[in-house]
Amino acid sequence: MARTDDGYDDDVVGGRVLVGLQTVHISRLSMHPIPISAASLIAVAGQGPKDSNGAGKSSLIGSASFIHADDQWRFNSGATSALDLLFTAEDAGQEGRWSDAKHGYIIGVFADPAADTLPTLQDSALTVWIRIDREHSPHVVFRWADGLKLPIGRSEADREKSADETWATLPKRGRRRGDLSAREMPRVLFGDHVRCVSFLSTSVRASATANLLAQPLNDLPAHRIFSAIAALTGLDREIEQERVGRIREHEEQRKVARAEELLGEWEEHARAIEASIDDRDEARAAVVEAERAWRSRVAVAVTKAYEEKQSLDFTIDRLADEITEKKDKIREISAQINEVSNDDEFQQKQRLVMETHRGLTGRERYLESELARRDDRIEQDLKKADTLQEVAGGRGRSRGEAALVELETAVAAQQDAVKACGVAESRVAAAAVRLRSAEAGEDLAQQELHLLATAGIEAIAVADAVGVSDAQRARWEPILAPYRQAVVVSTENLDAAVRALVGEPGSVVVPAKPAKGRKPKDVPESTDRRFDLSGFLVALAGQYELGDDPERVTDIGSGAVIVGGFAEPTTGRVQRISRAEFELENLRDLLVVSEQRKSAADVVVRDAERRVLGSRAAEEVATIREAIETNRVEREKISTELAEVQSKLDVAARERDKMVGDAATRNGIVDNLLKERDRFSRDVTTMQDQRGELEAQRAQTQLGELLTEWGHTLDEAHTYVLSLEESHQTWSENDDWWLEADRQMSTAIAKCFPDRGDAASPDNVVPSELRNLFQQYHGHGAGRAAQARQAFPALRTAVAGYLRQQETFDGHQRRQIGTERTDRHKDLEGARLGHGQATQAAGAYRSSLADAIKNRLKSVSDEFDRIDRKYGGYGASLHYPVPEAPSDPTQPWTWEVTPQWRRARGGKAADRVQPARQHRPDG
């Protein structure tokens, strides 16, 4: 038992066995504890909604296998398939009543198998709780505690509440005070102990562990059949030894790969050093070229700066003269605009004319809409009055109250008829039900006959099995009255019938047996040939004596009296059916009479409703005609006012049009003058901006600084530029010569210091002086080019000095690399020799092991053939091709064994199991 760092031991269960199981919210299983007997056969049965399906048998078996950490649940993957065990309302057909369980528990009690008393059982008990959570991850966690820790309660709700409370009190065993998940469950609970859960019927899922005795061979894949045979014959140990050889071979191969990898890494490093030495040689040449390009750049810059200053002076003087001329023109145009725009009398008259026209236009629209509305109203009222006049049919207002009284009387009579019709319909329906029950034989002993039919037992009601004649009714109907709900079964089915009716207390069962000797003449006949009740009837005949006034029979033994005088026959199905049919016909006749009365009442109600509608329509017609006359008078007034407004509007429209034309002419003149003034203003602004930019450029001209940097006179700079190659004389100082100098210097820096930007690089050995110059030279932003040109002279001097210092060290490094390359190639050859020897040894052992495996499988195949023939088969064999060894040394050498059977004598073996039967060897 291994002690972990978290305060608990692996193999917690140890040698204990499962003695009790309890589930909470698992499928439709009850929450009651289930005691379990170890080392015994346990039969699981149940009754579902229709048959044995859905009873929860598979869920109970699945819970037992889960508490044992059976491999079929795939605990290494989190055992998420356990969520299927939780209660689901849809599967249970209870969606409208219950919701799905969010979590549930599987609780197992483990104890010493030798415990035979309650105290010893309690002392050795260990309770394991597994919580399955549908919503939160991990979905499966577990806890445990010594002793019995079970949820208790009088009801399912109490046990559910107790389960959550008990779970909260159990200690958490995981890291950081958390719960252990499904992945640790097999190791922590059972360690290396074997957990064997065997099933003789279908289980929730196929077992992940091969078991030749637990299921048919055609249910096992080929590699699992071989695993089972290897475990039985001891081949698994030899296969494991072969895997150890492959691991050793892999280790030697890994050494070779490691030597090759180290050599490759060293070669890469050596080539990098050699490349760095070559780069520094190239950098020395690049520094010389950068110096030449920089001197050419300075000379070109001096000549261009002088020419640019002369051009800027001329352009600035010309722009100053043009700006003065355009400002004078702007002042003239502004005076003309003020003269045309400032006319107050014209603007006041324009506002008055426009306001008058808008007022008359609004009034015209209002009067036109009001006139149209009055016309529509009159037309609608006329149509409505004509329609109502047809409904009134010449009736006046005075008939309204009489029509209402007549309608109320007719409605009351109609409601009474409807009630009578409904009562008749319900009585007819009830009589029809009684007739169907009598025809089906379900009016007597209905529950008892249903239970017996479910159990497969033939039975009939006593009243249907006895035929009583009219002469026998006075005596036998009261005698048989206590047995009206009794059932008759055959003598051999009596005990089975009693067991079937255990859930129906008070049931009476009469065995059918003939009378001994000659049957008396006054005993009724049995109507069903299957059941002879003569023995039962003869026994009753001697027990009762007939009396009259009133009709009755008296029990001779107890003195109990049963009153007779039944109006209708109480025995015999034919008599009950005839009585039910007669009752149904009488009730149907009553229903026809009720429906006729209801139809007559409906006709009277409809006539009364028409008379009420006519009276109301006559009243509404008079009101509408009065409104029509009022609207006509108002329409004439509106029409007269509209004509006056339209005459005034014509005059106002002509005045408005003339005023709009005059205003448009004045506005056109002003717009043209404004556009011309804006154009001159934009020109002045543009010229002023141009002059400012040119003056700034002239101020920034660096002719003096360039002459200082050149170190000679202006004439000498012109002479140097003319001495350059003809193609280079057209190069600019900042686009061509500077780029060439920058390119050469950047090349030299990149060759010398390729990793200068990586501060963590081991090759980052840039001197501090050069590092500061690099930062100035390789700056960022808009001023980067000027900053780089300023730092160039000092940078060139520093880089040239650094390269002179590195020449001696570079020669020494080249000699060291050649010597170390020879030594490393010798080490690689030694590793390859060791790998070859390991490969040869592993191959030889694998070959001999393959022969041994084939010999043992041949023996198993011969025994398989013998057993198949012994149990009536035509012979069988095992097919086992030799597989290639896996490339992964951690994987075992997996063989596949396929069982084959012959379907006929002398036939060829096939890979399918005989469909007729599956033989399984004993033991």
C-alpha angles and dihedrals in degrees: 000000000000120000113224130210091248097068102263137091128242115243093040093170092049114166095348121117132212111271101162140026131192129176132197119197091349109145109302094318120136119249093234118121114256118212114217129202113220122226093020141106111261119199115206116200136156148163119245130192092286107002138342091305115101095023092120098248093133091047091053092049090045091052090051092051092046094053086053091053092240111196091234089079093062097228092181087066094049098267090254091161087075087080086078088069093064119101112270118192094209093055089048093048090238102114093131095050110032136029128222116281111255092203141357143185137234109199123190130185115208123192143165108288089220093058107115101166133059096245093051090045092053093045093055097037121124120184117209119195122197117190117201111197120192097194109033132060132265086047094197123045131157142203135180142196137185117259129016113325106169132149111250135188145133094252139028090258091053091049091048091053091045090052093058092045094049092047090055091056095052115100120253111233102187131098118290090014093298132133125268113248131221093270091068096042101091092045099042098043103035108012108187095340116125114245110200119186111171125187129196092194135043114301132203093266138359114274115255092212119078113245118170091192098049102061143009116285092242088063091061123078117237096255092052091052089055091047090055093047091047091052091050096046099038095247091126091073092051091047089052089052089053089052090052088055090051090050090053090049089049091051091054090047089050090053090054091047090047091050090049090046093050091047090049091049092048092047089051091050092046092049089050090054092047090048089051091054090050090047092054090053089053090046092059091058091045091055091056091050091047091055092052093048091048093054091048090050093054093050093050091047092055094053094045094048091056093049092047093053093054092051094049094054093056095047095050093054092051094052093052092059093049094050092055092052095051095048090059091054092051092057091054094052093049091057091054092050093053091051094055099039102050101078107126097172093058093048093050093051091048092055092050094052093048094049092050092051093048092051095051091045092054092048091050092052092049094050092047092051092046091050091050091048092053091049092051092048093051092048093049093048091050092052092046092049092051091050094048091046089060090050093049092054095197096313120142134217093261094070094062101089094046091050091052092052090049091050094051091052092049093048092052091052090048093053092051090052092049091052092050091049092051092051091051092049093051091050092050090050092050091049091050090053091051090050093051091048091051092048092049093044090239098122094082127052090348098163094044093050091048093053092047092048090051089053090050095248121139112231142156135193115266091233090057094046096056125070112204117190123216091258091053098046097088092058106029104039094065090041091055095040094093088053096052091113095037123114131216123223133169118271094248091053095049097100093043090050092051091052091048090054096049090109092053107065116200094033114148118214120189117196114223109234131146123248120263112247124348116349115234116249096239093059112105121244126252110247097199116063091207092064121047108194097175092110091051093046094047089053091052093047091061093046100058135049124204123244135178143209089076107018111251146139127227128212104235094207103044101020092233113154125215114198116224134184098113112185093216132030112275098194131061123049093236092060092048091049092050091050092049092049092051091050091048093052093051092051092048090055089053090049091054091053091049092050091051091053091049092052092052090050091050091056092052092050093051092051091050092048091054092053092050092050091050093054093049092048092055091054093049093049092059092050093049094051091054089053091050092058092049092052092050092056092049091048093058091053092050092049093054093050091048092057091053093049093049091053091053091045093058091058092046092050092055091051091048094051092052092049092048091053093051092048092049091054093051093045091051092056092049093046092053092050092048092051092051092049092048090051092054091046092053090050092052092048092049092049092048091051091049092050091049092050092049092049089051090051091050090050090051095052105124099200093132095049091046092052089050091051091046091052095207138073128288092250091054090053090054090049092051092051092051089051092061123097113283093246091051096049090078094053117114121231097237101031104039114012094037092046090051092049092044091048093051093045092046089050091052092048093047091050094048100040111021093162099042091120093057109076091187095055115112088220092059096110098140111152115244092244092055092042091059092047090049090055091052094044096046099042125145135233137046094314096052096109094051092046091050092050090050092052096042101091095050092043093052092052093048095047092048091052092048092052092052090055093051099055097086094044092051092058092051093052093052091058094048093052092055093054096048093048090062093051095050094053089056091055091053093055091054092053092050091053091054092050092052092055093049092049092052093050094048092049092052093050092046091053093052091044091052090055091049092049092050092049093052093044088051089056091049090048092052091050090047090054092048093051093047092052090045091058095048102274129131094240138284141214143185123248112210119166116193108254128211116258111257118256091225107080091205092063121083122241097263119204126191124222120192119192115223130191133197113235095201138020108285091003128137118270116251133199095242127091117242107271093216100062143342117226118205123191118246121246 
